C-alpha cells in the first residue's frame, strides 16, 4: 500500500486517496464532522461532501482531485522460470553466505 494522498480543511473536511495492491484501487476516504465514508467513485464522493461550486475551497478540492495521477498497476516482478528450474522453488533456492547471521541456523523438530 502506498502512502495516502490527502486534502484537508481543518475541522471541516478530510479526503484521502488510497492505492492498494489487492482489491479495487484507488479508493477515497472522506471525513466530515461526526461522519466518514469510503468511496470508489469521485462523483459519489463529491455528492456526499456537498461543497458548493464556485467557492475557493471547492476549486481547491477539484484541483487536488484533478492533480491525482491514475495509479500505475502494482504488478509484482515477473518470475524467471529458468532460474526456478535450475535452483528450485523452496528454501534451497535461497543461498546464504557466511556473513549472514541466518546461515548457521537450523530447524529442530
Order of alpha helices (4+ residues) and beta strands (2+ residues): beta-beta-beta-beta-alpha-alpha-alpha
